């Protein structure tokens, strides 16, 4: 396995990161341990969680994922693990999180309160990477970075990152960090897959020139690229977008429609034909595609059972030919105008 570094940090990570957002909702503790043990034994050293996990976010279960991961961490040498977590995004963002009575902000109080809660649940005294789950449109980034600096200086955080951010947000933050000598964002965790390539046009250049690493989430587009969604109405009951489409939250429901529609399903069918032509599993192809870019440090996968993992893990050392990359590019160009439209 060829490890990669995140940004300009000392974090040397496996090219696959194990996402944990289903632990405590779709998975019980025993199942989570089985998944974590399996990928650890395969050489995965990078694990991503968040204070609002598991999904779907709720007051009842929030924080349970970190507790499960924390219990599992006690069974492994701490220094063999790269652990990432996130402070809940601002309530002025795309939805109001259940954290702290829905009053969240990326200010000093919320960053430090969230962080101490994560440390307690994860049963550790430091985090390797601490991230903003989504940006704050009101609180000045200087205040956010100052709070992160306090935690880095205390030795509680090694490095920081952002998520669901824009080219402007990432650039603004790192310019302020440089000017004020604060820690900078070494990573950005955004949606990136064969069905969602807007990152290439909007933020790729910033990452390449400023040496910031992308940590793609949803490399399977929420499971759509696995082929389990047969149509807009034919899919497993426990599929993620099934719950999104049934949500009483209009924004969440629209997010489901944005990704699960006839155009994304049609594009997926063509990607599956490419995979079949080259004798590659569509899951391996989809995840391997995200790892072909130099600005990607590690791609975040998810699983609800051990049997789902092998095809994903095969992507770590899978080099896609120029022919396959070109064929995938042609599919996206054909559907670019229509994918993610509703």
Secondary structure as GFF3:
##gff-version 3
##sequence-region A 1 342
A	DSSP	beta_strand	4	5	.	.	.	ID=ss1
A	DSSP	beta_strand	12	13	.	.	.	ID=ss2
A	DSSP	beta_strand	16	19	.	.	.	ID=ss3
A	DSSP	alpha_helix	29	41	.	.	.	ID=ss4
A	DSSP	beta_strand	46	48	.	.	.	ID=ss5
A	DSSP	alpha_helix	64	73	.	.	.	ID=ss6
A	DSSP	three_ten_helix	78	80	.	.	.	ID=ss7
A	DSSP	beta_strand	82	87	.	.	.	ID=ss8
A	DSSP	three_ten_helix	99	102	.	.	.	ID=ss9
A	DSSP	alpha_helix	108	122	.	.	.	ID=ss10
A	DSSP	beta_strand	127	132	.	.	.	ID=ss11
A	DSSP	alpha_helix	141	153	.	.	.	ID=ss12
A	DSSP	beta_strand	157	163	.	.	.	ID=ss13
A	DSSP	alpha_helix	167	180	.	.	.	ID=ss14
A	DSSP	beta_strand	185	189	.	.	.	ID=ss15
A	DSSP	alpha_helix	198	202	.	.	.	ID=ss16
A	DSSP	alpha_helix	204	210	.	.	.	ID=ss17
A	DSSP	beta_strand	213	214	.	.	.	ID=ss18
A	DSSP	three_ten_helix	221	226	.	.	.	ID=ss19
A	DSSP	alpha_helix	240	245	.	.	.	ID=ss20
A	DSSP	alpha_helix	250	259	.	.	.	ID=ss21
A	DSSP	alpha_helix	262	277	.	.	.	ID=ss22
A	DSSP	alpha_helix	282	290	.	.	.	ID=ss23
A	DSSP	beta_strand	299	301	.	.	.	ID=ss24
A	DSSP	three_ten_helix	306	308	.	.	.	ID=ss25
A	DSSP	alpha_helix	309	313	.	.	.	ID=ss26
A	DSSP	three_ten_helix	314	317	.	.	.	ID=ss27
A	DSSP	alpha_helix	322	335	.	.	.	ID=ss28
###
